[in-house]
Amino acid sequence: MNLHMLGIDIAKSTFQLHGADSAGKEVLKKRLPRYKLAAYIANLPACTIVMESCGGANYWARVFQRSGHTVKLISPQFVKPFVKTNKNDANDALAIVDAASRPSMNFVPIKQVEQQDIQSIHRIRTRAVKNRTALINEIRGLCQEYGIVFTPGAARVKSSMCIIIADGANELTPAFRESMQELYEELVSIEARLNKLDAKIRQLFRLDENCKRILKVPGVGELTATAIC
């Protein structure tokens, strides 16, 4: 089989393959379950494999590279114009090959495991920051109904809560004072998690030479440098 380029429409359980020779003629069309994909690709002659840059693409790219294939990832927005007739898995796989065959096509770099480690921590950290912001907004809104107004800033809110909870002269009822204590403990827990995530990011930064080079750019800190990497 003269297989030159293989487009794979990846999914959670079923994968559609479309192979073409150097002239663009179809030489392979196959649908495989997830558990058979790696072994099937390993037995193919070395070729260029192209996938959309979506969930799981970086993992499969590394798997296929270990089998000796050249792997390229392409942004889904560049594949969409090449989808012919009705959209389905087979047409998507064909569109991937058609798009990747264009000489001017731009491809997405494949992330290595170390890069995905950093990216994962940043995503978890972003969610924790959003949770902290939502919690602080809730605390400020609830306390305003009791005549208590906080100055902006997470650190100020946390320090003020200790004083407010301990102040028996304010208008907090015993029931709400207990609720405030629980909200305070939740806020402390989120900030402890953020501190732990920041420590992980600093550790990963120290191990990555690319991040250290990016840090030399004026105005870039450890957090930004690791996010860029």
TORTORVEX-834599 format. One record per residue: residue number from 1; chain; x negated, z negated, y negated of N, C-alpha, C in turn. Coordinates in steps of 0.2 Angstrom, whole numbers. Each point is the difference from the previous one (the first is absolute). Layout:
N
+-----+------+-------+-------+-------+-------+-------+-------+-------+-------+-------+
: pos : unit :    nu :    nw :    nv :   cau :   caw :   cav :    cu :    cw :    cv :
+-----+------+-------+-------+-------+-------+-------+-------+-------+-------+-------+
: NUM :    A :     X :     Z :     Y :     X :     Z :     Y :     X :     Z :     Y :
...
+-----+------+-------+-------+-------+-------+-------+-------+-------+-------+-------+
***
This chain:
229
+-----+------+-------+-------+-------+-------+-------+-------+-------+-------+-------+
: pos : unit :    nu :    nw :    nv :   cau :   caw :   cav :    cu :    cw :    cv :
+-----+------+-------+-------+-------+-------+-------+-------+-------+-------+-------+
:   1 :    A :    -4 :     0 :     6 :     4 :     0 :    -6 :    -4 :     0 :    -6 :
:   2 :    A :     1 :     5 :    -5 :    -4 :     1 :    -6 :     3 :    -5 :    -5 :
:   3 :    A :    -1 :    -6 :     0 :     3 :    -5 :    -5 :    -4 :    -1 :    -5 :
:   4 :    A :     2 :     2 :    -6 :    -4 :    -1 :    -6 :     2 :    -6 :    -4 :
:   5 :    A :     7 :     0 :    -2 :     3 :    -6 :    -4 :     6 :    -2 :     4 :
:   6 :    A :     0 :    -7 :     0 :     6 :    -3 :     3 :     4 :    -5 :    -6 :
:   7 :    A :     6 :     2 :    -1 :     4 :    -5 :    -4 :     4 :    -4 :     4 :
:   8 :    A :     0 :    -7 :    -2 :     4 :    -5 :     3 :     4 :    -3 :    -5 :
:   9 :    A :     7 :     0 :     2 :     5 :    -4 :    -4 :     1 :    -7 :     4 :
:  10 :    A :    -3 :    -5 :    -3 :    -1 :    -6 :     3 :     7 :    -4 :    -2 :
:  11 :    A :     1 :    -5 :     5 :     6 :    -4 :    -1 :    -2 :    -6 :     4 :
:  12 :    A :     5 :    -5 :     1 :    -1 :    -6 :     4 :     0 :     1 :     7 :
:  13 :    A :     4 :     5 :     3 :     0 :     0 :     7 :    -1 :     7 :     3 :
:  14 :    A :     2 :     5 :    -4 :    -1 :     7 :     2 :    -3 :     4 :    -5 :
:  15 :    A :    -5 :     5 :     3 :    -4 :     4 :    -4 :     0 :     7 :     1 :
:  16 :    A :     1 :     4 :    -5 :     1 :     7 :     1 :    -7 :     4 :    -2 :
:  17 :    A :    -2 :     4 :     5 :    -6 :     3 :    -1 :     1 :     8 :    -1 :
:  18 :    A :    -4 :     3 :    -5 :     0 :     7 :    -1 :    -7 :     2 :    -1 :
:  19 :    A :    -2 :     5 :     5 :    -7 :     2 :     0 :    -1 :     7 :    -2 :
:  20 :    A :    -5 :     2 :    -4 :    -1 :     7 :    -2 :    -7 :     2 :     2 :
:  21 :    A :    -1 :     7 :     1 :    -7 :     2 :     1 :    -3 :     2 :    -7 :
:  22 :    A :    -6 :     3 :    -1 :    -3 :     1 :    -6 :     4 :     5 :    -4 :
:  23 :    A :     4 :     4 :     3 :     4 :     5 :    -4 :     7 :    -3 :    -2 :
:  24 :    A :     1 :    -6 :     2 :     7 :    -3 :    -2 :     5 :     1 :     5 :
:  25 :    A :    -1 :     3 :     6 :     5 :     1 :     5 :     1 :    -6 :     4 :
:  26 :    A :     6 :    -1 :     1 :     2 :    -6 :     4 :    -3 :     0 :     7 :
:  27 :    A :    -3 :    -5 :     2 :    -3 :     0 :     7 :     2 :    -6 :     4 :
:  28 :    A :     3 :    -5 :    -4 :     2 :    -6 :     3 :     7 :    -3 :    -3 :
:  29 :    A :     4 :    -2 :     4 :     6 :    -4 :    -3 :     3 :    -5 :     5 :
:  30 :    A :    -1 :    -6 :    -2 :     1 :    -5 :     5 :     3 :    -7 :    -4 :
:  31 :    A :     4 :    -3 :     4 :     3 :    -7 :    -2 :    -3 :    -5 :     5 :
:  32 :    A :    -3 :    -5 :    -3 :    -3 :    -6 :     5 :     3 :    -7 :    -3 :
:  33 :    A :     0 :    -4 :     5 :     2 :    -7 :    -1 :    -7 :    -3 :    -3 :
:  34 :    A :     1 :    -6 :    -3 :    -6 :    -3 :    -3 :    -5 :    -2 :     5 :
:  35 :    A :     2 :    -2 :     6 :    -5 :    -3 :     5 :    -4 :     6 :     3 :
:  36 :    A :     2 :     6 :     0 :    -4 :     6 :     2 :    -4 :     3 :    -5 :
:  37 :    A :     1 :    -1 :    -6 :    -3 :     4 :    -5 :    -8 :     0 :     0 :
:  38 :    A :    -3 :    -6 :     0 :    -7 :    -1 :     0 :    -4 :     4 :     5 :
:  39 :    A :     3 :    -1 :     6 :    -3 :     3 :     6 :     0 :     8 :     0 :
:  40 :    A :     6 :     2 :    -2 :     1 :     7 :    -1 :    -5 :     3 :    -5 :
:  41 :    A :     0 :    -3 :    -6 :    -5 :     3 :    -5 :    -7 :    -1 :     2 :
:  42 :    A :    -2 :    -5 :     4 :    -7 :     0 :     3 :    -2 :     5 :     4 :
:  43 :    A :     5 :     3 :     4 :    -1 :     5 :     4 :     0 :     7 :    -3 :
:  44 :    A :     2 :     1 :    -6 :     0 :     6 :    -3 :    -7 :     2 :    -3 :
:  45 :    A :    -1 :     7 :     0 :    -7 :     2 :    -3 :     0 :    -2 :    -7 :
:  46 :    A :    -6 :    -2 :    -3 :    -1 :    -2 :    -7 :     3 :     5 :    -5 :
:  47 :    A :     4 :    -3 :    -4 :     3 :     4 :    -5 :     1 :    -4 :    -6 :
:  48 :    A :     3 :     3 :    -5 :     2 :    -4 :    -6 :     7 :    -2 :     0 :
:  49 :    A :     1 :    -7 :     0 :     7 :    -3 :     0 :     2 :    -2 :    -7 :
:  50 :    A :     6 :     2 :    -1 :     3 :    -2 :    -7 :     6 :    -4 :     1 :
:  51 :    A :     1 :    -5 :    -4 :     6 :    -4 :     0 :     2 :    -2 :    -8 :
:  52 :    A :     6 :    -1 :    -1 :     2 :    -3 :    -6 :    -3 :    -7 :    -1 :
:  53 :    A :    -2 :    -1 :    -6 :    -2 :    -7 :    -2 :     6 :    -5 :     0 :
:  54 :    A :     2 :    -3 :     5 :     5 :    -4 :     0 :    -1 :    -6 :     5 :
:  55 :    A :     5 :    -4 :     1 :    -2 :    -6 :     4 :    -2 :     1 :     7 :
:  56 :    A :    -6 :    -3 :     2 :    -3 :     2 :     6 :    -5 :     5 :     0 :
:  57 :    A :    -1 :     4 :    -5 :    -4 :     6 :     0 :    -7 :    -2 :     0 :
:  58 :    A :    -2 :    -5 :    -3 :    -7 :    -2 :     0 :    -3 :    -2 :     7 :
:  59 :    A :     5 :    -4 :     3 :    -2 :    -2 :     7 :    -1 :     6 :     5 :
:  60 :    A :     5 :     4 :     0 :     0 :     6 :     4 :    -6 :     5 :    -2 :
:  61 :    A :    -2 :     0 :    -6 :    -6 :     4 :    -2 :    -6 :    -3 :     3 :
:  62 :    A :    -1 :    -6 :     0 :    -6 :    -3 :     3 :     0 :     1 :     8 :
:  63 :    A :     6 :    -1 :     3 :     1 :     1 :     7 :    -3 :     8 :     2 :
:  64 :    A :     3 :     4 :    -4 :    -2 :     7 :     1 :    -7 :     2 :    -1 :
:  65 :    A :    -3 :    -3 :    -5 :    -7 :     1 :    -2 :    -4 :    -2 :     6 :
:  66 :    A :     2 :    -6 :     3 :    -4 :    -2 :     6 :     0 :     5 :     5 :
:  67 :    A :     5 :     4 :     1 :     0 :     5 :     5 :    -4 :     6 :    -2 :
:  68 :    A :    -3 :     0 :    -6 :    -4 :     6 :    -2 :     3 :     5 :    -4 :
:  69 :    A :     6 :    -1 :    -3 :     4 :     4 :    -4 :    -2 :    -1 :    -7 :
:  70 :    A :     1 :     5 :    -4 :     0 :     0 :    -8 :     7 :    -2 :    -2 :
:  71 :    A :     1 :    -5 :    -4 :     7 :    -2 :    -2 :     0 :     0 :    -7 :
:  72 :    A :     6 :     3 :    -2 :     2 :     0 :    -8 :     7 :    -3 :    -1 :
:  73 :    A :     0 :    -3 :    -5 :     7 :    -3 :    -2 :     2 :     4 :    -7 :
:  74 :    A :     6 :     1 :     0 :     3 :     4 :    -6 :     6 :    -4 :    -2 :
:  75 :    A :     1 :     0 :    -7 :     5 :    -4 :    -3 :     7 :     4 :     1 :
:  76 :    A :     5 :    -4 :     2 :     6 :     3 :     2 :     3 :     4 :    -6 :
:  77 :    A :    -1 :    -1 :    -6 :     2 :     4 :    -5 :    -2 :     7 :     0 :
:  78 :    A :    -6 :     1 :     3 :    -3 :     7 :     1 :     2 :     3 :     6 :
:  79 :    A :     3 :    -3 :     4 :     3 :     3 :     7 :     7 :     2 :    -2 :
:  80 :    A :     4 :    -3 :    -3 :     7 :     1 :    -1 :     2 :     7 :    -2 :
:  81 :    A :    -4 :     4 :    -5 :     1 :     7 :    -2 :    -1 :     5 :     6 :
:  82 :    A :    -3 :    -2 :     5 :    -1 :     4 :     6 :     5 :    -1 :     6 :
:  83 :    A :     4 :    -4 :    -1 :     5 :    -1 :     5 :     5 :     6 :     0 :
:  84 :    A :     1 :     3 :     6 :     4 :     6 :     0 :     7 :    -2 :     3 :
:  85 :    A :     5 :     3 :    -2 :     7 :    -1 :     2 :     2 :    -7 :     0 :
:  86 :    A :     3 :    -2 :     6 :     2 :    -7 :     0 :    -6 :    -5 :     2 :
:  87 :    A :     1 :    -6 :    -3 :    -6 :    -5 :     1 :     1 :    -3 :     6 :
:  88 :    A :    -5 :     0 :     5 :     0 :    -3 :     6 :    -7 :    -1 :     2 :
:  89 :    A :    -1 :    -4 :     5 :    -7 :    -2 :     2 :    -5 :     7 :     1 :
:  90 :    A :     3 :     4 :     4 :    -3 :     7 :     2 :    -2 :     3 :    -7 :
:  91 :    A :     4 :     1 :    -4 :    -1 :     3 :    -7 :    -5 :    -3 :    -4 :
:  92 :    A :     1 :    -7 :     0 :    -5 :    -4 :    -4 :    -7 :     1 :     3 :
:  93 :    A :    -1 :     0 :     7 :    -7 :     1 :     2 :    -3 :     7 :    -1 :
:  94 :    A :     5 :     5 :     0 :    -2 :     7 :    -2 :    -2 :     0 :    -8 :
:  95 :    A :     4 :    -4 :    -4 :    -2 :     0 :    -7 :    -6 :    -3 :    -2 :
:  96 :    A :    -2 :    -5 :     4 :    -6 :    -4 :     0 :    -6 :     5 :     1 :
:  97 :    A :     0 :     4 :     5 :    -5 :     5 :     1 :     0 :     5 :    -5 :
:  98 :    A :     6 :     3 :    -3 :     0 :     5 :    -5 :    -3 :    -3 :    -6 :
:  99 :    A :     1 :    -6 :    -2 :    -2 :    -3 :    -6 :    -8 :    -1 :     0 :
: 100 :    A :    -2 :    -3 :     6 :    -7 :    -1 :     1 :    -4 :     6 :     0 :
: 101 :    A :     3 :     6 :     2 :    -4 :     6 :     0 :    -2 :     3 :    -7 :
: 102 :    A :     4 :    -3 :    -5 :    -2 :     3 :    -7 :    -7 :    -2 :    -2 :
: 103 :    A :    -4 :     4 :    -2 :    -7 :    -1 :    -2 :     0 :    -5 :    -6 :
: 104 :    A :     5 :     0 :    -4 :     0 :    -5 :    -6 :     3 :    -7 :     1 :
: 105 :    A :     2 :    -1 :     6 :     3 :    -6 :     2 :    -4 :    -6 :    -1 :
: 106 :    A :     3 :    -6 :    -3 :    -4 :    -6 :    -1 :     2 :    -5 :     6 :
: 107 :    A :    -5 :    -3 :     3 :     2 :    -5 :     5 :    -1 :    -7 :    -2 :
: 108 :    A :     3 :    -4 :     4 :    -1 :    -7 :    -2 :    -5 :    -3 :     5 :
: 109 :    A :    -5 :    -4 :    -3 :    -5 :    -3 :     4 :     3 :    -5 :     5 :
: 110 :    A :    -4 :     0 :     6 :     3 :    -4 :     5 :    -3 :    -7 :    -1 :
: 111 :    A :     4 :    -5 :     1 :    -2 :    -7 :    -1 :    -3 :    -3 :     6 :
: 112 :    A :    -6 :    -3 :    -1 :    -3 :    -4 :     6 :     4 :    -7 :     1 :
: 113 :    A :    -2 :    -3 :     5 :     3 :    -7 :     2 :    -1 :    -5 :    -6 :
: 114 :    A :    -6 :     0 :    -2 :    -2 :    -4 :    -5 :     4 :     1 :    -7 :
: 115 :    A :     1 :     6 :    -2 :     4 :     2 :    -5 :     7 :    -3 :     0 :
: 116 :    A :     3 :     1 :     6 :     6 :    -2 :     2 :     1 :    -8 :     0 :
: 117 :    A :    -5 :    -3 :     2 :     0 :    -7 :    -1 :     1 :    -3 :    -7 :
: 118 :    A :    -4 :     4 :    -4 :     0 :    -2 :    -8 :     7 :     2 :    -2 :
: 119 :    A :     3 :     6 :     1 :     6 :     2 :    -2 :     6 :    -5 :     2 :
: 120 :    A :    -1 :    -2 :     7 :     5 :    -4 :     2 :     1 :    -7 :    -3 :
: 121 :    A :    -6 :    -3 :    -2 :     0 :    -6 :    -3 :     2 :     1 :    -8 :
: 122 :    A :    -1 :     5 :    -3 :     3 :     2 :    -6 :     7 :     0 :     0 :
: 123 :    A :     3 :     3 :     5 :     7 :     1 :     0 :     3 :    -7 :     1 :
: 124 :    A :    -3 :    -4 :     5 :     3 :    -7 :     1 :     0 :    -4 :    -7 :
: 125 :    A :    -6 :     1 :    -3 :    -1 :    -4 :    -6 :     5 :     2 :    -6 :
: 126 :    A :     2 :     7 :     0 :     4 :     2 :    -5 :     7 :    -3 :     1 :
: 127 :    A :     2 :     0 :     7 :     7 :    -3 :     2 :     0 :    -8 :    -2 :
: 128 :    A :    -6 :    -3 :     1 :     0 :    -7 :    -2 :     1 :    -1 :    -7 :
: 129 :    A :    -4 :     4 :    -4 :     1 :     0 :    -8 :     7 :     1 :    -2 :
: 130 :    A :     3 :     5 :     3 :     8 :     1 :    -1 :     4 :    -6 :     1 :
: 131 :    A :    -2 :    -3 :     6 :     4 :    -6 :     2 :    -1 :    -6 :    -5 :
: 132 :    A :    -6 :    -1 :    -2 :    -1 :    -5 :    -5 :     3 :     1 :    -6 :
: 133 :    A :     0 :     6 :    -3 :     4 :     2 :    -6 :     7 :    -1 :     1 :
: 134 :    A :     3 :     2 :     5 :     7 :    -1 :     1 :     2 :    -7 :     1 :
: 135 :    A :    -4 :    -4 :     3 :     1 :    -8 :     0 :    -1 :    -3 :    -7 :
: 136 :    A :    -5 :     2 :    -3 :     0 :    -3 :    -7 :     5 :     2 :    -4 :
: 137 :    A :     3 :     6 :     0 :     6 :     2 :    -4 :     6 :    -4 :     2 :
: 138 :    A :     0 :    -1 :     6 :     6 :    -4 :     3 :     0 :    -7 :    -3 :
: 139 :    A :    -6 :    -3 :     1 :    -1 :    -7 :    -3 :     1 :    -1 :    -7 :
: 140 :    A :    -2 :     5 :    -4 :     1 :     0 :    -7 :     7 :     1 :    -2 :
: 141 :    A :     4 :     4 :     4 :     7 :     1 :    -1 :     4 :    -6 :     1 :
: 142 :    A :    -2 :    -3 :     6 :     4 :    -6 :     2 :    -1 :    -6 :    -5 :
: 143 :    A :    -6 :    -1 :    -2 :    -2 :    -5 :    -4 :     3 :     0 :    -7 :
: 144 :    A :     1 :     7 :    -2 :     3 :     1 :    -7 :     7 :    -3 :     0 :
: 145 :    A :     4 :     0 :     5 :     6 :    -3 :     0 :     0 :    -7 :    -1 :
: 146 :    A :    -5 :    -3 :     1 :    -1 :    -8 :    -1 :    -4 :    -1 :    -6 :
: 147 :    A :     0 :     5 :    -4 :    -3 :    -1 :    -7 :    -8 :     0 :     0 :
: 148 :    A :    -3 :     2 :     6 :    -7 :     0 :     0 :    -3 :     7 :     0 :
: 149 :    A :    -4 :     2 :    -5 :    -3 :     6 :    -1 :    -8 :     0 :     2 :
: 150 :    A :    -2 :     5 :     4 :    -7 :     0 :     1 :    -4 :     5 :    -4 :
: 151 :    A :    -6 :    -1 :    -2 :    -4 :     5 :    -3 :    -2 :     5 :     5 :
: 152 :    A :    -1 :     6 :    -1 :    -2 :     5 :     5 :    -7 :    -1 :     3 :
: 153 :    A :    -1 :     2 :     6 :    -6 :    -1 :     4 :     1 :    -4 :     6 :
: 154 :    A :    -2 :     3 :     6 :     1 :    -4 :     6 :    -4 :    -7 :     0 :
: 155 :    A :    -6 :     0 :    -3 :    -3 :    -7 :     0 :     4 :    -5 :    -4 :
: 156 :    A :     2 :     3 :    -6 :     4 :    -5 :    -4 :     6 :    -2 :     3 :
: 157 :    A :     4 :     4 :     4 :     6 :    -2 :     3 :    -1 :    -5 :     5 :
: 158 :    A :    -6 :     1 :     4 :    -1 :    -5 :     6 :    -2 :    -6 :    -3 :
: 159 :    A :    -4 :    -1 :    -5 :    -2 :    -6 :    -3 :     6 :    -4 :    -3 :
: 160 :    A :     4 :     4 :    -3 :     6 :    -3 :    -4 :     5 :    -2 :     5 :
: 161 :    A :     0 :     3 :     6 :     5 :    -3 :     5 :    -1 :    -7 :     2 :
: 162 :    A :    -7 :    -1 :     1 :    -1 :    -7 :     2 :     2 :    -5 :    -5 :
: 163 :    A :    -1 :     1 :    -6 :     2 :    -4 :    -5 :     8 :    -1 :    -1 :
: 164 :    A :     3 :     6 :     1 :     7 :     0 :     0 :     4 :    -4 :     5 :
: 165 :    A :    -3 :     1 :     6 :     3 :    -3 :     6 :    -1 :    -8 :     0 :
: 166 :    A :    -6 :    -2 :    -3 :    -1 :    -7 :     0 :     3 :    -3 :    -6 :
: 167 :    A :     3 :     4 :    -5 :     3 :    -3 :    -6 :     7 :    -2 :     1 :
: 168 :    A :     1 :    -7 :     1 :     7 :    -2 :     1 :     4 :     0 :    -6 :
: 169 :    A :    -2 :     2 :    -6 :     4 :     0 :    -6 :     3 :     6 :    -1 :
: 170 :    A :    -2 :     5 :     3 :     4 :     7 :    -1 :     6 :     0 :     3 :
: 171 :    A :     4 :     6 :     0 :     7 :     1 :     2 :     0 :     2 :     7 :
: 172 :    A :    -5 :     0 :     4 :     0 :     2 :     7 :     4 :    -5 :     4 :
: 173 :    A :     4 :     3 :     4 :     4 :    -5 :     5 :    -5 :    -1 :     6 :
: 174 :    A :     1 :    -5 :     4 :    -4 :    -1 :     6 :     0 :     6 :     5 :
: 175 :    A :     6 :     3 :     0 :     1 :     6 :     5 :    -5 :     6 :    -3 :
: 176 :    A :     0 :     1 :    -6 :    -4 :     6 :    -3 :    -7 :    -2 :     0 :
: 177 :    A :    -1 :    -7 :    -1 :    -7 :    -2 :     0 :    -4 :     1 :     7 :
: 178 :    A :     4 :    -1 :     5 :    -2 :     1 :     7 :    -1 :     8 :     1 :
: 179 :    A :     5 :     4 :    -3 :    -1 :     7 :     1 :    -6 :     3 :    -4 :
: 180 :    A :    -2 :    -3 :    -6 :    -6 :     1 :    -4 :    -6 :    -1 :     4 :
: 181 :    A :     0 :    -6 :     4 :    -6 :    -2 :     4 :    -1 :     5 :     5 :
: 182 :    A :     5 :     3 :     3 :     0 :     5 :     6 :    -3 :     6 :    -3 :
: 183 :    A :     2 :     2 :    -6 :    -2 :     6 :    -3 :    -7 :     0 :    -2 :
: 184 :    A :    -2 :    -6 :    -3 :    -7 :    -1 :    -2 :    -5 :     0 :     7 :
: 185 :    A :     2 :    -2 :     5 :    -4 :     0 :     6 :     0 :     7 :     3 :
: 186 :    A :     5 :     4 :    -1 :     0 :     7 :     1 :    -5 :     4 :    -4 :
: 187 :    A :     0 :    -2 :    -6 :    -4 :     4 :    -5 :    -8 :    -2 :     2 :
: 188 :    A :    -1 :    -6 :     1 :    -7 :    -2 :     2 :    -2 :     3 :     7 :
: 189 :    A :     5 :     1 :     4 :    -2 :     4 :     6 :    -1 :     7 :    -1 :
: 190 :    A :     3 :     3 :    -4 :    -1 :     7 :    -2 :    -7 :     1 :    -3 :
: 191 :    A :    -1 :    -4 :    -5 :    -7 :     0 :    -3 :    -6 :    -1 :     4 :
: 192 :    A :     1 :    -5 :     5 :    -5 :    -1 :     5 :    -1 :     6 :     4 :
: 193 :    A :     5 :     4 :     2 :     0 :     6 :     4 :    -4 :     5 :    -4 :
: 194 :    A :     2 :     1 :    -7 :    -4 :     4 :    -4 :    -7 :    -1 :    -1 :
: 195 :    A :    -2 :    -6 :     0 :    -7 :    -2 :    -1 :    -4 :     2 :     7 :
: 196 :    A :     4 :    -1 :     5 :    -3 :     2 :     7 :    -1 :     7 :     0 :
: 197 :    A :     5 :     4 :    -2 :    -1 :     7 :     0 :    -6 :     3 :    -5 :
: 198 :    A :     0 :    -4 :    -6 :    -5 :     2 :    -4 :    -7 :    -1 :     3 :
: 199 :    A :    -1 :    -6 :     3 :    -6 :    -1 :     4 :    -2 :     5 :     5 :
: 200 :    A :     5 :     3 :     4 :    -1 :     5 :     4 :    -2 :     6 :    -3 :
: 201 :    A :     3 :     2 :    -6 :    -2 :     6 :    -4 :    -7 :    -1 :    -2 :
: 202 :    A :    -2 :    -6 :    -2 :    -7 :    -1 :    -3 :    -5 :     1 :     6 :
: 203 :    A :     2 :    -2 :     6 :    -5 :     0 :     6 :     0 :     8 :     2 :
: 204 :    A :     5 :     3 :     0 :     0 :     7 :     2 :    -4 :     4 :    -6 :
: 205 :    A :     0 :    -2 :    -6 :    -3 :     3 :    -5 :    -8 :     0 :     1 :
: 206 :    A :    -2 :    -6 :     2 :    -7 :    -1 :     1 :    -3 :     4 :     5 :
: 207 :    A :     4 :     2 :     5 :    -2 :     4 :     6 :     0 :     7 :    -1 :
: 208 :    A :     3 :     3 :    -6 :     1 :     7 :    -1 :    -4 :     2 :    -5 :
: 209 :    A :    -5 :     5 :     1 :    -4 :     2 :    -5 :     3 :     5 :    -5 :
: 210 :    A :     5 :     3 :     2 :     4 :     5 :    -4 :     4 :    -4 :    -6 :
: 211 :    A :     2 :    -6 :     2 :     4 :    -4 :    -4 :    -5 :    -3 :    -6 :
: 212 :    A :    -6 :    -2 :     3 :    -6 :    -2 :    -5 :    -2 :     5 :    -5 :
: 213 :    A :     0 :     6 :     2 :    -1 :     6 :    -4 :     5 :     1 :    -6 :
: 214 :    A :     6 :    -1 :     3 :     6 :     1 :    -5 :     0 :    -6 :    -5 :
: 215 :    A :    -2 :    -6 :     2 :     0 :    -5 :    -5 :    -5 :     1 :    -6 :
: 216 :    A :    -4 :     4 :     1 :    -5 :     2 :    -6 :     4 :     3 :    -6 :
: 217 :    A :     6 :     3 :     2 :     4 :     3 :    -6 :     2 :    -5 :    -4 :
: 218 :    A :    -1 :     1 :    -7 :     3 :    -6 :    -5 :     7 :    -1 :     1 :
: 219 :    A :     2 :    -6 :     0 :     7 :    -2 :     0 :     3 :    -1 :     7 :
: 220 :    A :    -4 :     2 :     5 :     2 :     0 :     7 :    -2 :    -7 :     3 :
: 221 :    A :     5 :    -4 :     3 :    -2 :    -6 :     4 :     0 :     1 :     8 :
: 222 :    A :    -1 :    -5 :     3 :     1 :     0 :     7 :     6 :     2 :     3 :
: 223 :    A :     6 :    -2 :    -3 :     6 :     2 :     2 :     2 :     7 :     0 :
: 224 :    A :    -2 :     3 :    -6 :     1 :     7 :    -1 :    -5 :     4 :     4 :
: 225 :    A :    -6 :    -2 :     1 :    -5 :     4 :     4 :     2 :     0 :     7 :
: 226 :    A :     3 :    -5 :     3 :     2 :     0 :     7 :     6 :     4 :     0 :
: 227 :    A :     5 :     0 :    -5 :     6 :     4 :     1 :    -2 :     8 :    -1 :
: 228 :    A :    -5 :     2 :    -3 :    -2 :     7 :    -1 :    -3 :     2 :     7 :
: 229 :    A :    -4 :    -4 :     3 :    -3 :     1 :     6 :     5 :     2 :     6 :
+-----+------+-------+-------+-------+-------+-------+-------+-------+-------+-------+
***
